[in-house]
């Protein structure tokens, strides 16, 4: 098992942000940026660079706060479960995986089949076939086929959480 850390940058100065993004984009493209307050100029810049961000204490961004709380709760819950399986490898064409709770750290390739009965975390791109019958799914990017509680969810280009019957995008 490996421990993973989520990196969050607190943004206060727009010029410093632009300098960091322009000079270190490849190193920071998968990090999150936290804004203490709404700032349309910074938000538009981060969107234009396809970078993830959230705004603290903002009614406009309530769903992001809700998503963070849900993810934290699910991680706490899944740590208590004995039957969690963490896959730190690419799931290749022809592989078939069936687990109660699964964390997929690397890509799921076309032709791979994954079935999860409870909670699923797909932290890289899914291009295979995934069925989740539980009540929680976190997916970073999907160009394959994911069926969550009997409904096909389609293409996803940014971090998305499915919790019960809710769909929340970051």
C-alpha positions as CSV (number, residue, x, y, z in Angstrom):
1,X,0.0,0.0,0.0
2,X,1.2,3.5,-0.8
3,X,0.2,6.8,0.8
4,X,-0.8,9.6,-1.6
5,X,-0.9,13.3,-0.7
6,X,-3.1,15.8,-2.4
7,X,-1.3,19.1,-3.0
8,X,-3.3,22.4,-2.6
9,X,-1.8,25.8,-3.4
10,X,-3.3,28.8,-1.6
11,X,-3.7,31.6,-4.1
12,X,-3.4,35.2,-2.9
13,X,-1.5,37.0,-5.6
14,X,-2.5,36.8,-9.3
15,X,1.0,37.7,-10.7
16,X,2.8,35.1,-8.5
17,X,0.2,32.5,-9.6
18,X,0.8,33.3,-13.3
19,X,4.6,33.1,-12.8
20,X,4.3,29.7,-11.1
21,X,1.9,28.3,-13.7
22,X,4.0,29.5,-16.6
23,X,7.3,28.3,-15.3
24,X,6.2,25.0,-13.6
25,X,3.0,23.9,-15.4
26,X,4.0,20.3,-15.9
27,X,4.9,19.9,-12.2
28,X,1.6,21.5,-10.9
29,X,-1.0,20.6,-13.5
30,X,-2.6,17.9,-11.2
31,X,-2.6,20.0,-8.1
32,X,-5.5,22.0,-6.7
33,X,-5.6,25.8,-6.2
34,X,-7.5,27.3,-3.2
35,X,-8.9,30.8,-3.4
36,X,-9.9,32.5,-0.2
37,X,-12.6,34.5,-2.0
38,X,-14.2,34.8,-5.4
39,X,-11.9,36.3,-8.0
40,X,-13.2,36.1,-11.6
41,X,-9.9,37.0,-13.1
42,X,-8.0,34.2,-11.3
43,X,-10.9,31.8,-11.9
44,X,-10.9,32.5,-15.7
45,X,-7.1,32.1,-15.8
46,X,-7.2,28.8,-14.0
47,X,-10.0,27.5,-16.3
48,X,-8.0,28.6,-19.4
49,X,-5.1,26.5,-18.2
50,X,-7.4,23.6,-17.3
51,X,-6.3,23.7,-13.6
52,X,-8.5,22.6,-10.7
53,X,-9.5,25.1,-8.1
54,X,-12.0,25.8,-5.4
55,X,-13.2,28.9,-3.4
56,X,-13.4,28.8,0.3
57,X,-16.6,30.1,2.0
58,X,-18.4,30.8,-1.2
59,X,-22.1,30.0,-1.8
60,X,-21.3,29.8,-5.5
61,X,-18.9,27.0,-4.9
62,X,-20.9,25.2,-2.3
63,X,-20.8,22.0,-4.2
64,X,-17.0,21.9,-4.1
65,X,-17.0,22.2,-0.3
66,X,-19.6,19.5,-0.2
67,X,-17.5,17.3,-2.5
68,X,-14.4,17.8,-0.3
69,X,-16.4,16.8,2.8
70,X,-17.9,13.8,1.0
71,X,-14.5,12.6,-0.2
72,X,-12.9,13.1,3.2
73,X,-15.8,11.1,4.8
74,X,-15.5,8.3,2.2
75,X,-11.8,8.1,2.7
76,X,-12.3,7.8,6.5
77,X,-14.9,5.1,6.0
78,X,-12.9,3.1,3.5
79,X,-9.9,3.1,5.8
80,X,-12.0,1.1,8.3
81,X,-12.9,-1.5,5.7
82,X,-10.8,-4.7,5.4
83,X,-11.7,-5.5,1.9
84,X,-10.2,-2.5,0.1
85,X,-8.0,-3.2,-2.8
86,X,-5.5,-0.6,-4.1
87,X,-4.3,-1.0,-7.7
88,X,-1.0,0.8,-8.3
89,X,-0.7,-0.5,-11.9
90,X,-2.2,0.0,-15.3
91,X,-5.2,-2.3,-15.7
92,X,-4.6,-3.7,-19.1
93,X,-6.7,-5.1,-22.0
94,X,-8.2,-8.5,-21.1
95,X,-7.9,-8.0,-17.3
96,X,-11.0,-8.6,-15.3
97,X,-11.2,-7.3,-11.8
98,X,-14.0,-7.7,-9.2
99,X,-13.7,-6.0,-5.8
100,X,-15.9,-4.7,-3.0
101,X,-13.9,-1.4,-2.7
102,X,-11.3,-0.3,-5.2
103,X,-8.8,2.5,-5.6
104,X,-7.3,2.7,-9.1
105,X,-4.2,4.9,-9.1
106,X,-3.3,4.4,-12.8
107,X,-5.1,4.1,-16.1
108,X,-7.8,1.5,-16.9
109,X,-7.1,0.6,-20.5
110,X,-9.7,-0.3,-23.3
111,X,-10.7,-3.9,-23.1
112,X,-10.2,-4.1,-19.3
113,X,-13.3,-4.9,-17.2
114,X,-13.7,-3.7,-13.6
115,X,-16.7,-4.4,-11.3
116,X,-16.9,-2.6,-7.9
117,X,-19.7,-3.5,-5.4
118,X,-19.3,-0.6,-3.0
119,X,-16.9,2.4,-3.3
120,X,-14.6,3.2,-6.3
121,X,-11.9,5.8,-6.7
122,X,-10.5,6.1,-10.3
123,X,-7.6,8.5,-9.9
124,X,-6.4,8.4,-13.5
125,X,-8.2,8.0,-16.8
126,X,-10.7,5.2,-17.4
127,X,-10.9,3.9,-21.0
128,X,-12.2,0.5,-20.1
129,X,-15.5,-0.9,-18.8
130,X,-16.3,-0.2,-15.2
131,X,-19.5,-1.1,-13.3
132,X,-20.0,0.4,-9.8
133,X,-23.0,-0.9,-7.9
134,X,-22.2,1.0,-4.6
135,X,-23.1,4.5,-3.5
136,X,-19.8,6.3,-4.1
137,X,-17.6,6.9,-7.2
138,X,-14.8,9.4,-7.7
139,X,-13.5,9.6,-11.3
140,X,-10.9,11.9,-12.7
141,X,-11.5,11.4,-16.4
142,X,-13.6,8.9,-18.3
143,X,-13.6,8.2,-22.1
144,X,-14.6,4.6,-21.6
145,X,-17.8,3.1,-20.3
146,X,-18.7,3.5,-16.6
147,X,-22.1,2.3,-15.3
148,X,-22.9,3.7,-11.9
149,X,-26.0,2.2,-10.2
150,X,-27.4,1.0,-13.5
151,X,-26.9,4.3,-15.3
152,X,-24.2,5.0,-17.9
153,X,-22.4,8.2,-16.9
154,X,-20.7,9.2,-20.2
155,X,-17.6,11.1,-20.9
156,X,-16.0,13.1,-18.0
157,X,-13.2,15.6,-18.4
158,X,-12.7,16.8,-14.8
159,X,-12.9,15.4,-11.3
160,X,-16.4,14.2,-10.6
161,X,-18.0,12.6,-7.6
162,X,-21.1,10.4,-7.7
163,X,-22.6,10.1,-4.2
164,X,-25.9,8.3,-3.9
165,X,-27.9,9.9,-6.6
166,X,-25.9,13.1,-6.8
167,X,-23.3,14.1,-9.4
168,X,-20.9,16.8,-8.2
169,X,-18.1,18.2,-10.4
170,X,-15.0,19.9,-9.1
